């Protein structure tokens, strides 16, 4: 999970990541607008060379798992999964036999970071793209990882892969994703890690203003950008999937539950029941991560048993839109 710093008593996410990109052309990005030169190190697109290290517990990593699957990159980029709980040092591969990633041979993701930066000073985050030959991290810049899976790996997409960045709505989608990130994806953390009542109240108001905006937007259209699934939906879904199980109580985002917002709840179930989405959600891992790792918020480490995940499989009726 991305690290954060505190400015005063308000939550401030640390967005400084390893900026390298994996691109089709050296030093150049294929961004859908004809491409442009990059001022960051680039690595070549090469099937079988990279391993995506993620964790089903983490919403930011969950995005990359979903996009990799939707685009059919499963045989092109391997997937390593860290367990849901970790200490201050690093995510660990405790889901694997003997607690060791079978491809990298590591017990901790930290080892991949140190293989490239022996004195890496920031948090060890997922998702991370790792170069298998050197076993060294390439990048952990999560917004660009999914962007590049779409634009840079197109030659390796499955034939019926969805157009996650449609040209016709690209400009508006960028604005929608920006608001979703700042007010919802990050907004729940701003509530959960607020260090004062004033900071919490301000974060709470911002979050619910955005949630009401989304409820209205999704009342008459099936997805955020209209009739088809886009990257914007992937980015919102991973927060909604965790909302009632974690954010409502653990992060004090408790004006109401997701299940009490008809459009958003129907939309979330619609996506959950779409191939590529629901199978990436593990509620036990999600709850274990938040309720165990965040000792400052939940010092007892007690993990709640609810809510019942079966509600995610109830009819949503969104196909009428």
C-alpha distance (Angstrom), angle and dihedral (degrees) to the residues before:
residue distance angle dihedral
X1 . . .
X2 3.81 . .
X3 3.76 115.6 .
X4 3.78 123.2 -119.9
X5 3.74 140.9 -162.0
X6 3.77 130.4 -147.8
X7 3.78 123.9 -123.1
X8 3.76 104.9 -166.8
X9 3.78 104.0 -42.9
X10 3.81 99.7 -37.0
X11 3.77 123.7 99.0
X12 3.81 115.7 -106.9
X13 3.80 118.6 -178.9
X14 3.78 117.4 -138.3
X15 3.81 103.8 -126.8
X16 3.80 96.8 179.6
X17 3.80 106.1 120.1
X18 3.79 136.2 160.4
X19 3.82 98.4 -77.5
X20 3.83 100.2 -153.7
X21 3.80 117.7 126.8
X22 3.80 133.2 -153.9
X23 3.80 104.6 -134.7
X24 3.78 140.7 173.6
X25 3.80 93.3 -129.2
X26 3.80 122.0 39.6
X27 3.78 112.0 -103.0
X28 3.79 92.9 -1.1
X29 3.79 135.9 96.5
X30 3.80 125.6 -141.7
X31 3.78 96.8 -147.2
X32 3.79 102.2 159.9
X33 3.80 92.6 -100.7
X34 3.79 96.3 82.7
X35 3.79 94.4 -76.3
X36 3.76 130.2 -95.2
X37 3.78 141.5 -140.0
X38 3.79 117.4 -86.5
X39 3.78 128.5 -142.9
X40 3.82 93.3 -155.7
X41 3.82 129.5 80.0
X42 3.80 114.3 -85.1
X43 3.78 132.1 -154.8
X44 3.81 124.9 -157.1
X45 3.79 124.7 -101.4
X46 3.78 102.5 -112.4
X47 3.83 123.6 161.7
X48 3.78 113.1 -124.3
X49 3.78 94.8 14.5
X50 3.80 100.8 96.8
X51 3.78 135.6 56.5
X52 3.77 120.7 -154.5
X53 3.79 107.6 -143.4
X54 3.78 110.8 -160.2
X55 3.79 142.1 147.8
X56 3.78 127.0 -133.9
X57 3.79 88.3 -142.2
X58 3.82 94.1 63.5
X59 3.83 120.3 77.2
X60 3.79 93.5 -152.8
X61 3.81 92.0 52.2
X62 3.80 90.9 41.5
X63 3.82 87.7 65.2
X64 3.79 91.7 60.0
X65 3.81 92.6 47.0
X66 3.80 90.4 53.3
X67 3.81 96.1 45.8
X68 3.82 92.6 46.8
X69 3.79 89.2 53.7
X70 3.81 97.2 42.9
X71 3.81 91.0 52.5
X72 3.79 94.2 46.8
X73 3.79 95.9 -118.1
X74 3.80 94.5 137.5
X75 3.81 94.2 111.7
X76 3.80 93.4 39.7
X77 3.81 101.7 50.6
X78 3.80 117.0 30.7
X79 3.79 121.1 -137.1
X80 3.79 127.3 -133.6
X81 3.79 118.4 -172.2
X82 3.78 124.8 -152.4
X83 3.78 120.9 -154.4
X84 3.79 122.2 -100.3
X85 3.80 99.2 -107.9
X86 3.77 129.2 56.7
X87 3.77 141.7 161.9
X88 3.79 129.3 -121.8
X89 3.80 91.3 -78.8
X90 3.76 104.2 58.5
X91 3.78 154.3 -48.7
X92 3.81 109.7 -77.0
X93 3.81 134.8 -148.2
X94 3.77 95.8 -126.4
X95 3.82 92.2 139.5
X96 3.81 90.1 68.0
X97 3.82 125.3 79.2
X98 3.81 109.6 -79.7
X99 3.81 88.1 2.0
X100 3.81 93.2 -82.1
X101 3.82 127.5 124.7
X102 3.83 103.8 -118.2
X103 3.81 94.8 -140.0
X104 3.80 103.2 37.5
X105 3.78 97.5 31.7
X106 3.80 90.2 -136.3
X107 3.78 130.0 137.3
X108 3.81 91.9 -162.5
X109 3.78 133.3 33.9
X110 3.78 85.3 -135.6
X111 3.80 87.9 76.0
X112 3.81 91.4 64.2
X113 3.81 90.5 51.6
X114 3.80 92.4 47.7
X115 3.82 90.5 48.1
X116 3.78 86.8 67.7
X117 3.81 102.5 24.5
X118 3.83 110.7 26.7
X119 3.80 90.6 -170.2
X120 3.83 98.3 36.5
X121 3.81 102.3 170.3
X122 3.80 103.6 -164.5
X123 3.78 135.7 70.9
X124 3.81 120.1 -65.6
X125 3.80 101.1 -118.6
X126 3.78 140.8 -177.3
X127 2.94 137.7 -103.3
X128 3.77 97.3 53.2
X129 3.78 130.0 164.7
X130 3.81 110.3 -141.2
X131 3.80 127.2 -163.5
X132 3.81 103.3 -128.4
X133 3.85 97.9 -155.9
X134 3.80 92.6 56.1
X135 3.83 95.9 24.5
X136 3.80 87.0 -136.3
X137 3.78 127.7 133.6
X138 3.81 116.0 -102.9
X139 3.80 101.8 -173.9
X140 3.78 142.1 -21.0
X141 3.82 95.5 -171.5
X142 3.78 95.3 129.5
X143 3.85 101.3 -167.3
X144 3.81 91.1 52.9
X145 3.80 94.1 44.0
X146 3.81 93.1 65.8
X147 3.81 92.3 37.1
X148 3.79 90.2 55.7
X149 3.79 94.5 44.0
X150 3.79 85.0 64.0
X151 3.80 103.6 38.1
X152 3.80 103.7 29.3
X153 3.81 100.5 37.6
X154 3.82 97.0 46.2
X155 3.80 93.5 120.0
X156 3.80 87.6 64.0
X157 3.81 100.3 44.3
X158 3.76 118.2 116.4
X159 3.85 112.5 -101.0
X160 3.80 94.7 -107.5
X161 3.81 96.9 42.0
X162 3.82 113.0 144.6
X163 3.79 120.9 -107.2
X164 3.78 98.0 -114.5
X165 3.82 93.9 177.5
X166 3.85 105.7 40.2
X167 3.79 113.1 -168.8
X168 3.81 93.9 -139.0
X169 3.81 93.4 64.8
X170 3.80 100.8 22.8
X171 3.81 97.7 114.9
X172 3.81 94.0 47.4
X173 3.81 91.3 43.1
X174 3.80 91.0 56.3
X175 3.81 89.2 55.4
X176 3.80 92.8 45.9
X177 3.81 91.7 49.8
X178 3.79 91.1 48.5
X179 3.79 91.5 54.7
X180 3.80 92.7 43.3
X181 3.80 90.3 52.2
X182 3.79 99.3 45.5
X183 3.80 98.1 38.3
X184 3.82 105.4 29.5
X185 3.83 114.3 15.6
X186 3.79 90.4 41.7
X187 3.79 94.8 22.8
X188 3.79 94.0 73.8
X189 3.81 89.4 54.1
X190 3.79 90.2 48.0
X191 3.80 87.1 58.4
X192 3.79 96.0 42.0
X193 3.79 96.9 48.6
X194 3.80 98.6 37.1
X195 3.78 109.4 137.4
X196 3.78 98.2 -158.1
X197 3.78 139.2 32.2
X198 3.80 92.3 -111.2
X199 3.80 91.9 51.0
X200 3.80 90.9 48.5
X201 3.79 94.3 47.3
X202 3.79 91.8 51.1
X203 3.81 92.0 47.2
X204 3.80 91.7 47.5
X205 3.79 92.7 52.4
X206 3.81 92.0 48.7
X207 3.79 92.9 48.9
X208 3.78 95.8 50.3
X209 3.80 93.5 44.2
X210 3.79 86.8 58.3
X211 3.81 93.8 43.6
X212 3.81 89.9 53.2
X213 3.81 89.7 48.8
X214 3.80 89.9 52.9
X215 3.80 92.2 46.9
X216 3.79 89.9 54.7
X217 3.82 93.7 44.0
X218 3.80 92.9 51.3
X219 3.79 97.0 45.0
X220 3.81 94.0 87.1
X221 3.80 103.5 21.8
X222 3.78 128.9 58.3
X223 3.81 99.2 -136.5
X224 3.79 135.8 20.6
X225 3.79 93.8 -96.4
X226 3.79 98.8 32.7
X227 3.78 130.7 -90.9
X228 3.81 101.6 -2.9
X229 3.80 137.9 55.9
X230 3.80 116.0 -101.6
X231 3.79 137.7 174.5
X232 3.81 87.1 -89.9
X233 3.81 89.7 65.8
X234 3.79 92.0 48.9
X235 3.79 90.5 53.4
X236 3.80 94.7 49.1
X237 3.81 95.6 41.5
X238 3.79 96.3 62.7
X239 3.80 90.8 58.4
X240 3.79 94.6 44.0
X241 3.81 91.0 50.3
X242 3.81 89.0 59.6
X243 3.77 97.9 39.0
X244 3.79 104.9 96.0
X245 3.82 95.0 28.2
X246 3.81 95.3 52.0
X247 3.78 120.6 -7.4
X248 3.82 98.3 52.0
X249 3.81 93.6 61.2
X250 3.80 109.5 9.7
X251 3.82 93.8 46.9
X252 3.84 94.9 33.0
X253 3.83 93.5 -119.8
X254 3.77 88.0 143.3
X255 3.80 110.2 138.6
X256 3.79 85.3 113.4
X257 3.78 139.8 -30.4
X258 3.78 124.7 -95.7
X259 3.80 87.6 -115.4
X260 3.82 87.9 64.1
X261 3.82 94.1 60.3
X262 3.82 106.3 78.9
X263 3.81 100.4 -159.2
X264 3.80 97.6 39.1
X265 3.79 93.0 43.8
X266 3.80 92.5 49.0
X267 3.80 90.2 46.3
X268 3.81 92.6 49.4
X269 3.82 91.9 50.3
X270 3.80 90.6 46.0
X271 3.80 90.1 57.0
X272 3.80 93.3 41.0
X273 3.81 89.0 56.6
X274 3.82 92.3 47.0
X275 3.83 113.1 98.7
X276 3.79 109.7 -100.7
X277 3.79 97.0 31.7
X278 3.79 116.1 61.2
X279 3.78 96.1 40.8
X280 3.81 89.4 61.8
X281 3.81 92.2 59.2
X282 3.79 118.4 92.2
X283 3.79 108.6 177.2
X284 3.79 93.7 -170.8
X285 3.81 91.2 56.1
X286 3.79 91.9 43.6
X287 3.80 93.4 53.0
X288 3.80 93.3 42.1
X289 3.79 90.7 54.4
X290 3.78 99.0 50.1
X291 3.78 99.6 36.1
X292 3.81 96.0 43.6
X293 3.82 103.6 34.9
X294 3.82 96.2 44.5
X295 3.78 95.4 68.5
X296 3.79 92.4 160.1
X297 3.81 90.2 60.9
X298 3.82 98.6 34.3
X299 3.82 107.1 24.0
X300 3.81 94.0 171.3
X301 3.80 92.7 60.4
X302 3.80 89.8 -140.0
X303 3.83 111.8 156.5
X304 3.83 116.7 -147.4
X305 3.78 116.6 -124.0
X306 3.82 97.0 -142.6
X307 2.92 162.7 109.7
X308 3.81 104.0 60.9
X309 3.83 107.4 -116.2
X310 3.81 90.5 -152.2
X311 3.81 89.5 83.6
X312 3.80 88.5 72.9
X313 3.79 89.9 68.6
X314 3.81 96.6 54.3
X315 3.84 118.3 112.5
X316 3.79 114.0 -79.9
X317 3.81 103.5 -172.8
X318 3.80 92.4 -148.9
X319 3.81 94.0 126.9
X320 3.83 87.8 79.6
X321 3.82 89.6 70.9
